[in-house]
Amino acid sequence: MDLNFFLFAVITAATLCLSESLTSPHSVQHDRDPFIRQVVEDDGDFNRHALGAEHHFSLFKRRFGKSYATEEEHDRRFKIFKANMRRAERHQSFDPSAIHGITQFSDLTPFEFRKAFLGLRGHRLRLPVDTNAAPILPTENLPIDFDWRERGAVTRVKNQGSCGSCWSFSTTGAIEGANFLATGKLVSLSEQQLVDCDHECDPEEEDACDSGCNGGLMNSAFEYTLKAGGLMKEQDYPYTGTDHSTCNFDKSKIAASIANFSVVNSLDEDQIAANLVKNGPLAIAINAVFMQTYIGGVSCPFICSNRLDHGVLLVGYGSAGYAPIRMRDKDYWIIKNSWGENWGENGYYKICRGRNICGVDSLVSTVAAVHIHHTSSIASPPRAQ
Ligand SMILES: *[C@@H]1O[C@H](CO)[C@@H](O)[C@H](O)[C@H]1NC(C)=O
């Protein structure tokens, strides 16, 4: 990565984080701003502009089924909620092409949010031993719009719950797509297998192991999948969103196996697009700071840290430009998230292409699946380790 750009990103990230402070005594309350509109629009005919934070908070509680055990907790959450309303407003002004507002995460501090709903471990960009650099692909004749959802390669939006297991969903999403390309069948695969069984470590870095709800990395999870032989189906090893002490992997029930994985080793967005089109949905990392308040539209913040903290799935790209001339800055990536269908645009996020916004181009992995022939009568000899 270009060092100047990196330093710029680090400095701007630090600036952004400062402005994210929830405890600033100087913040004024802006409860009347238009960004709040979308959360109350189904409430009809009262005067929106007279709404106070309290009213928004009770709508929020009702809409997301929130209740708090004690009065103190309730008051604390209300305080955080108000800070998040101001934060959403700041995000709205940094990111005018998206809609920011109240989400199911509006009663969480940024720290709580990161801890419970993200889960990309570390910031290291060193890769496991089996990683190849993806071959450079031709980029002429790439389609202008492309969406793997329309081609049957993407399972329904899943929900990681309150568990830092984003990395496992990004991993299964990429393998589900690759498996679809290899076999013609879309099979939902088990994140819980990765949460429970994948403890793949970086031999050169202490404490850098995939660790269930405490985070992980997609490339390590691909490495695990190669070593384990594959992943079981979702229904055979269902998601619980908690760390189990035991691994219940049953090798005889492997539903998808991978041949290899590789890293799209550049910030070249045409290469990313070419790999997406050729190999299926891609596991990518991103900075999720704008996602806590995201409601819809194309996210294209003026400033966004590229400190990667979330693993997601790149499934397509499109263009929001209606002008006769195609405008690059209206192009966006389509990203599948793992926070359920009620978040974002039916569980999806759109982020603009062209500037490595929020680090979206920084860590992109592609995976190839192999067709498994179920020959249960032929026992394979145990693998010597
Ligand atoms: C990965 O495996 C697939 C399927 O076996 C193969 O076609 C492809 O060339 C491999 N890619 C790399 C980078 O090794």
The ligand as an SDF file (V2000), in Angstrom:
LIG
                    3D

 14 14  0  0  0  0  0  0  0  0999 V2000
   -7.7400  -23.4750   -7.6260 C   0  0  0  0  0  0  0  0  0  0  0  0
   -8.4520  -24.6780   -7.8720 O   0  0  0  0  0  0  0  0  0  0  0  0
   -9.2050  -24.6640   -9.0540 C   0  0  0  0  0  0  0  0  0  0  0  0
  -10.0690  -25.9220   -9.0670 C   0  0  0  0  0  0  0  0  0  0  0  0
   -9.3250  -27.0920   -8.8150 O   0  0  0  0  0  0  0  0  0  0  0  0
   -8.2470  -24.5510  -10.2350 C   0  0  0  0  0  0  0  0  0  0  0  0
   -8.9880  -24.5210  -11.4490 O   0  0  0  0  0  0  0  0  0  0  0  0
   -7.4660  -23.2410  -10.0980 C   0  0  0  0  0  0  0  0  0  0  0  0
   -6.5100  -23.1410  -11.1080 O   0  0  0  0  0  0  0  0  0  0  0  0
   -6.7780  -23.1670   -8.7520 C   0  0  0  0  0  0  0  0  0  0  0  0
   -6.2550  -21.8280   -8.5900 N   0  0  0  0  0  0  0  0  0  0  0  0
   -5.0820  -21.5720   -8.0750 C   0  0  0  0  0  0  0  0  0  0  0  0
   -4.7380  -20.1280   -7.9210 C   0  0  0  0  0  0  0  0  0  0  0  0
   -4.3130  -22.4340   -7.7010 O   0  0  0  0  0  0  0  0  0  0  0  0
  1  2  1  0
  1 10  1  0
  2  3  1  0
  3  4  1  0
  3  6  1  0
  4  5  1  0
  6  7  1  0
  6  8  1  0
  8  9  1  0
  8 10  1  0
 10 11  1  0
 11 12  1  0
 12 13  1  0
 12 14  2  0
M  END
$$$$
